[in-house]
Amino acid sequence: MTTPQVNGRTTDGTPESDRGERSLTIIELIEEAEKLRTVVADASARLARLIAGLRQHRRQSRAVRAAMQSLQQLELG
């Protein structure tokens, strides 16, 4: 179970860094930022493909509905 924190300190008053957690170096922070940027770019590309697919589906659905209405108006039979 973790100790609750208030402003970066545990509730017993000790700094969080005194609990054995090490601070990240600037290089590690930059690497993490670059990894996160890659993940966000990938998610953005996937979202763009999903939106394009949904729009295509909507266009096709509208075309099928219009065709069905046209066929119903012919009153064959």
C-alpha positions as CSV (number, residue, x, y, z in Angstrom):
1,M,0.0,0.0,0.0
2,T,1.4,3.4,-0.9
3,T,1.7,6.3,1.5
4,P,-0.7,9.2,0.8
5,Q,1.0,12.4,-0.5
6,V,0.5,16.1,0.0
7,N,2.5,18.5,-2.2
8,G,5.2,15.9,-3.0
9,R,5.7,14.8,0.6
10,T,4.2,11.9,2.4
11,T,1.7,12.5,5.1
12,D,4.5,11.8,7.7
13,G,6.4,14.8,6.3
14,T,9.3,13.0,4.5
15,P,10.0,14.1,1.0
16,E,8.9,11.5,-1.6
17,S,12.5,11.3,-2.9
18,D,13.6,9.9,0.5
19,R,11.5,6.8,0.0
20,G,14.0,5.2,-2.4
21,E,12.7,6.6,-5.6
22,R,15.3,8.1,-7.8
23,S,14.9,11.3,-9.9
24,L,15.0,11.0,-13.6
25,T,17.9,12.6,-15.5
26,I,17.3,15.2,-18.2
27,I,18.2,12.6,-20.8
28,E,15.7,10.1,-19.5
29,L,13.1,12.8,-19.4
30,I,13.8,13.8,-23.0
31,E,13.7,10.1,-24.1
32,E,10.4,9.7,-22.3
33,A,9.0,12.8,-24.0
34,E,10.1,11.5,-27.4
35,K,8.5,8.1,-26.8
36,L,5.3,9.8,-25.7
37,R,5.4,12.0,-28.9
38,T,5.7,8.8,-31.0
39,V,2.7,7.2,-29.2
40,V,0.6,10.3,-29.6
41,A,1.5,10.6,-33.3
42,D,0.6,6.9,-33.8
43,A,-2.7,7.4,-32.0
44,S,-3.4,10.5,-34.1
45,A,-2.8,8.5,-37.3
46,R,-5.0,5.7,-36.2
47,L,-7.7,8.1,-35.2
48,A,-7.6,9.8,-38.7
49,R,-7.9,6.3,-40.4
50,L,-10.9,5.5,-38.1
51,I,-12.6,8.7,-38.9
52,A,-12.1,8.3,-42.6
53,G,-13.5,4.7,-42.4
54,L,-16.5,5.9,-40.4
55,R,-17.2,8.7,-42.9
56,Q,-17.0,6.2,-45.8
57,H,-19.4,3.9,-44.0
58,R,-21.8,6.8,-43.5
59,R,-21.7,7.7,-47.2
60,Q,-22.3,4.1,-48.2
61,S,-25.1,3.8,-45.8
62,R,-26.8,6.9,-47.1
63,A,-26.4,5.6,-50.7
64,V,-28.0,2.2,-49.8
65,R,-30.9,4.0,-48.0
66,A,-31.5,6.3,-51.0
67,A,-31.5,3.2,-53.4
68,M,-33.9,1.4,-51.1
69,Q,-36.3,4.4,-51.1
70,S,-36.1,4.6,-54.9
71,L,-37.0,1.0,-55.2
72,Q,-39.9,1.3,-52.8
73,Q,-41.3,4.2,-54.8
74,L,-41.4,2.1,-57.9
75,E,-44.2,0.0,-56.3
76,L,-43.4,-3.1,-58.3
77,G,-45.8,-6.0,-57.9
